[in-house]
Every structure is written in structure tokens, then in C-alpha cells.
Amino acid sequence: MPDNFETIEKESIHTLKFPHIDVLTDKEAISRRKTDLERAQALGNLEHSKIKIYFEDNESKKVVETTVWALTDDIVVLKQGVGIPINRILKSI
């Protein structure tokens, strides 16, 4: 991903505001995002591996390096119950 992403700590995510509009429009990209997040959840639960999540809040593009603990239909759950709406995630690696 490009370098124009602000790196933040997961502890700051709860202060962000997220629009309801999906940042992705391409159906393949949306499907790939879901697959990548499912893989990240498996890595987080089995190996406690960290990944980078690139996302957008209502102000700018951000990236966080963290462990994914759970997925719901709408939210990626990180440690301490912090969540990022899936529809605001651009990519996870």
C-alpha cells in the first residue's frame, strides 16, 4: 500500500468515527478483503501473528499493526474489544 497512511496505535481506534459507506466498490476486492481477514483471524488465534490493516475513518487513511481476534459480519475485533468496521478496510497484510 502507498505511504500516505498515518500509522496509529490500536488503543486510539475507539476515538475514530467511521462512515457507513464501503471504501471498496469492486466485488472481487470485497471478496478478497473477506478472505484476507478470515486468514488474519486464523493467524491471530493460532499463532498470535500481527498484520497490518489499512483503513479509512471519516478524516484520513490509516494503518494499524495488530492481531485480529475475531470477525463478525460487520466488525474486525482486535484486542481489548477494539473494532474496525469491515466496510472501512482497504486491505490487510
ZIKAQUI-V772828 format. One record per run of one state. SS is the DSSP state (helix for helix, strand for strand, loop for the rest). FROM is the first residue (numbers start at 1). TO is the last residue. If there is no record, write none. Layout:
BEGIN
ss = <SS & SS>
from = <FROM & FROM>
to = <TO & TO>
END
This chain:
BEGIN
ss = <loop & strand & loop & helix & loop & helix & loop & strand & loop & strand & loop & strand & loop & strand & helix & loop & strand & helix & strand & loop>
from = <1 & 6 & 8 & 10 & 16 & 27 & 48 & 51 & 57 & 61 & 67 & 68 & 72 & 75 & 79 & 82 & 83 & 86 & 89 & 93>
to = <5 & 7 & 9 & 15 & 26 & 47 & 50 & 56 & 60 & 66 & 67 & 71 & 74 & 78 & 81 & 82 & 85 & 88 & 92 & 93>
END
